[in-house]
Amino acid sequence: MNKCFRTLTLYFTHLIPGVFLLIAITNPAYAQANAVETFIEFRNPDGLIKSLKPTELNTLARQKTLKVFEVHEGRERQYKVYPAQAIFDLMFGSSWRTADEIIFTCQDGYQPSIPVAKFLTYDAYLAVASADNKPFTLSNALQNHEVVALGPAYLIWDNLKSPALLDEGASDMPYQIASIELASFAARFPEMLPPAGASTETRRGFLHFRKYCMACHTINGHGGGKAPELNYPVSVTEYFKPGYLEQWIDNPASLRYNTTMPALAAAIPEREKVIAEIIAYLTAMRDVKRMRPAGNSKQ
């Protein structure tokens, strides 16, 4: 009997770690949520200021619980958060309030550049945990209900206090934040600027692209790294058939089954006009391919 018991004990001792390893491999959100704690870097144009663990944010500001409408899931949720303004004041000094942009770089390549003016107008927070002590993850309904880990930090807005924020969808709500950088947009992303003499429609399209698209996509190598480059070496407007690019922005799932690209937020005012202006910007940029090929690329 003792020999049989020891045999079973050894069996399960070796089996259980393998089960957890299998879960981690097949469920990236589980693996990330249970990974070794990572750091959040704070940067300005001169370089790195400081790296902090999410738990160290409590040395900068007081933690609170905030209820928001979670646009990724279409329901209300509560998070443990720190006020963004208080964090920025201590990390960047008061000068951040007269700066241009704050760039958030995420572990998955998402990289939104958010105007400082928005942080001065609305209440933003860095969430570090779910308020109910459940895993710090969400099921992203905007991307086929993909379950994603939210840490090290997740930028959320008090959209119950300011419902106008709901019109913007999830464009300025990055999760898996690894770096927060104070920057000038023109200095940081010069190759994305529209050509000189661009039309009013093109310039408006550029502003829409900045807000809704560049966090995932690059233009001439500048922008987010989560989704494909759209201009170099061939513009997306050059290989999409007429009408299909508009349909792709409007409803990606109507053209590609199981795509993770979300549709442009339905609540955006004058949405059809916004899509047309984004395409005008992309069309203008196909004649401004500024990015140099990598050193090992064929000429």
C-alpha positions in Angstrom: 0.0 0.0 0.0 2.8 2.4 0.9 4.6 1.6 -2.2 1.5 2.3 -4.3 0.9 5.6 -2.5 4.5 6.8 -3.1 4.1 5.9 -6.8 0.9 8.0 -7.1 2.5 10.8 -5.2 5.5 10.9 -7.6 3.1 10.7 -10.6 1.1 13.7 -9.5 4.2 15.6 -8.4 5.5 15.5 -12.0 2.1 15.8 -13.6 0.8 19.0 -11.9 3.6 21.3 -13.0 3.2 20.0 -16.5 -0.5 20.8 -16.4 0.2 24.4 -15.3 2.9 24.7 -18.0 0.3 23.6 -20.6 -2.2 26.2 -19.4 0.4 28.9 -19.6 1.4 27.9 -23.1 -2.1 27.6 -24.5 -3.5 30.7 -22.6 -1.2 33.7 -23.1 -3.4 35.8 -20.8 -2.9 33.3 -18.0 0.9 33.3 -18.6 1.1 37.1 -18.6 -1.1 37.6 -15.6 1.1 35.2 -13.6 4.4 36.3 -15.0 7.2 37.9 -13.0 6.3 41.5 -12.1 7.6 43.9 -14.8 8.5 47.6 -14.7 6.9 50.8 -16.2 9.5 53.2 -17.6 8.9 56.9 -17.4 10.8 58.9 -20.1 11.1 62.5 -21.4 13.0 63.8 -24.5 16.3 63.5 -22.6 15.8 59.8 -21.9 14.8 57.5 -19.0 13.7 59.2 -15.8 12.8 56.2 -13.7 11.5 52.6 -13.8 8.9 51.5 -11.3 7.0 48.3 -10.5 3.3 48.8 -10.6 3.2 48.2 -6.8 5.6 51.2 -6.4 3.1 53.6 -7.8 1.7 53.8 -4.2 4.8 55.9 -3.3 3.6 58.5 -5.8 -0.2 58.7 -5.3 -3.0 57.2 -3.2 -4.7 54.2 -4.6 -8.5 54.3 -5.1 -11.3 52.1 -6.6 -12.9 53.4 -9.8 -16.0 52.2 -11.6 -15.9 52.8 -15.4 -17.8 51.5 -18.4 -15.4 49.0 -19.8 -15.7 49.6 -23.6 -13.6 46.5 -24.4 -16.3 44.3 -22.8 -19.4 46.5 -23.1 -20.1 46.5 -19.3 -19.3 48.3 -16.1 -16.2 47.2 -14.2 -14.2 48.4 -11.2 -10.4 48.7 -11.0 -7.8 49.7 -8.4 -6.2 52.8 -9.8 -3.9 55.8 -9.4 -4.7 59.3 -10.7 -2.6 59.9 -13.8 -2.2 63.7 -13.2 -0.7 63.0 -9.8 1.7 60.4 -11.2 2.8 62.7 -14.1 3.4 65.7 -11.7 5.8 63.6 -9.6 7.6 61.9 -12.5 7.8 64.7 -15.1 7.3 67.8 -13.0 4.7 70.5 -13.7 6.2 71.1 -17.1 4.3 68.2 -18.6 1.1 70.3 -18.4 2.4 72.6 -21.2 3.9 69.7 -23.2 2.6 68.3 -26.5 1.9 64.5 -26.2 2.3 61.6 -23.9 3.2 58.3 -25.7 2.3 55.0 -24.2 4.3 52.0 -25.5 2.7 48.6 -24.7 4.1 45.1 -24.5 2.0 44.0 -27.5 3.2 46.8 -29.8 0.3 49.1 -29.3 1.6 52.7 -29.1 -1.0 55.6 -28.8 0.2 59.2 -28.7 -2.3 61.1 -26.5 -2.4 64.9 -26.4 -1.6 66.4 -23.0 -4.7 68.6 -23.4 -6.9 65.5 -23.0 -5.4 64.7 -19.6 -6.1 68.2 -18.5 -9.7 68.0 -19.6 -10.7 64.6 -18.4 -9.8 62.4 -15.4 -7.4 59.6 -16.4 -6.1 56.8 -14.2 -3.5 54.0 -14.3 -5.2 50.8 -13.3 -3.1 48.1 -11.7 -5.6 45.5 -10.6 -9.2 44.4 -10.7 -11.1 45.7 -7.7 -12.7 42.3 -7.0 -9.3 40.6 -6.8 -10.0 38.5 -9.8 -7.3 38.2 -12.5 -6.2 41.5 -14.1 -7.5 40.5 -17.5 -10.4 41.3 -19.9 -12.2 39.6 -22.7 -11.7 42.1 -25.6 -15.0 42.0 -27.5 -13.5 44.4 -30.0 -11.0 41.7 -31.1 -13.0 38.5 -31.1 -13.2 38.3 -27.4 -9.5 37.7 -27.1 -8.6 37.3 -23.4 -5.7 39.7 -22.6 -3.6 40.5 -19.6 -3.8 44.2 -18.6 -0.6 44.6 -16.5 1.8 46.2 -15.8 -0.7 49.0 -16.1 -3.9 50.0 -18.0 -4.9 53.6 -18.8 -8.6 54.2 -18.2 -10.8 57.3 -18.1 -13.7 58.2 -15.9 -16.2 57.8 -18.7 -19.1 57.6 -16.3 -18.3 61.1 -15.1 -17.6 62.2 -18.7 -19.9 60.2 -21.1 -18.5 62.1 -24.1 -15.5 59.9 -23.8 -17.6 56.9 -24.8 -17.8 58.3 -28.4 -14.1 57.6 -28.8 -14.3 53.9 -28.2 -11.1 52.3 -26.9 -8.5 54.3 -28.9 -6.9 56.0 -25.9 -7.2 53.0 -23.5 -3.9 51.1 -23.8 -3.2 48.1 -21.6 0.1 46.3 -20.9 1.8 49.7 -20.6 5.6 49.3 -20.4 6.7 52.9 -21.1 5.2 56.4 -20.6 7.0 59.1 -22.5 6.7 62.8 -22.7 7.3 63.9 -26.3 6.7 66.3 -29.2 4.7 64.6 -31.8 6.5 66.3 -34.7 9.9 65.4 -33.3 8.9 61.8 -32.5 7.0 60.9 -35.7 8.3 63.2 -38.4 7.8 60.7 -41.2 4.1 60.5 -40.5 3.4 64.2 -41.2 1.3 64.9 -44.3 3.0 66.5 -47.3 3.4 70.2 -47.6 0.5 71.8 -49.2 -1.9 69.0 -48.3 -5.6 69.6 -48.6 -7.8 70.4 -45.6 -9.4 66.9 -46.0 -5.9 65.3 -45.9 -4.9 67.3 -42.8 -8.1 66.3 -41.1 -7.5 62.7 -42.1 -4.1 62.8 -40.5 -5.6 63.9 -37.2 -8.1 61.1 -37.4 -5.3 58.6 -38.2 -3.3 59.8 -35.2 -6.2 59.3 -32.9 -7.7 56.0 -34.2 -5.1 54.2 -36.3 -1.4 55.0 -35.5 -1.5 53.2 -32.1 -1.5 49.9 -34.1 -0.2 50.9 -37.6 2.9 52.6 -38.9 3.3 55.1 -41.7 6.9 55.2 -43.1 8.0 53.1 -40.1 6.5 55.6 -37.5 3.7 54.5 -35.2 2.6 51.4 -33.3 4.0 48.0 -33.9 0.9 45.8 -33.4 -0.3 45.8 -37.0 1.2 46.2 -40.5 2.9 49.2 -42.1 0.5 51.0 -44.4 2.7 53.1 -46.7 6.1 51.7 -47.3 7.1 50.2 -49.7 3.6 50.1 -51.1 0.7 52.1 -49.8 -2.4 50.3 -48.7 -4.3 52.6 -51.1 -2.3 51.1 -54.0 -3.3 47.4 -53.5 -6.8 47.6 -52.0 -9.5 47.6 -54.7 -11.7 50.7 -54.8 -14.3 50.6 -52.1 -12.7 47.8 -50.1 -10.5 50.0 -48.0 -13.5 52.0 -46.9 -15.3 48.7 -46.1 -12.2 47.4 -44.2 -12.1 50.5 -41.9 -15.9 50.4 -41.5 -16.2 46.7 -40.8 -13.1 44.5 -41.0 -14.9 41.3 -40.2 -17.0 41.7 -43.4 -13.8 41.1 -45.4 -11.7 38.8 -43.2 -13.1 36.2 -41.0 -11.7 36.1 -37.4 -9.7 39.3 -37.9 -8.5 41.0 -34.8 -8.7 44.5 -36.3 -11.6 46.4 -34.6 -14.0 48.5 -36.7 -13.8 52.3 -36.3 -15.9 53.1 -33.2 -19.5 53.3 -34.2 -20.2 56.3 -31.9 -17.7 58.6 -33.7 -19.5 61.7 -35.0 -19.7 61.9 -38.8 -18.2 58.5 -39.0 -18.5 58.1 -42.8 -16.7 61.5 -43.3 -14.0 60.5 -40.9 -13.3 57.3 -42.9 -13.2 59.2 -46.1 -10.7 61.7 -44.6 -8.5 58.9 -43.3 -8.4 57.4 -46.8 -7.5 60.9 -48.2 -4.5 61.1 -45.9 -3.4 57.5 -46.8 -3.7 58.4 -50.5 -1.7 61.6 -50.1 1.1 59.7 -48.2 1.7 57.2 -51.0 3.7 59.8 -52.8 5.7 60.5 -49.6 7.6 57.3 -48.9 10.3 58.6 -46.6 11.5 55.5 -44.8 14.9 54.2 -45.8 15.3 50.4 -46.4 17.0 48.5 -43.6 20.7 47.9 -44.1 20.3 44.3 -45.1 17.4 44.9 -47.5 17.8 44.3 -51.2 18.1 47.5 -53.1 
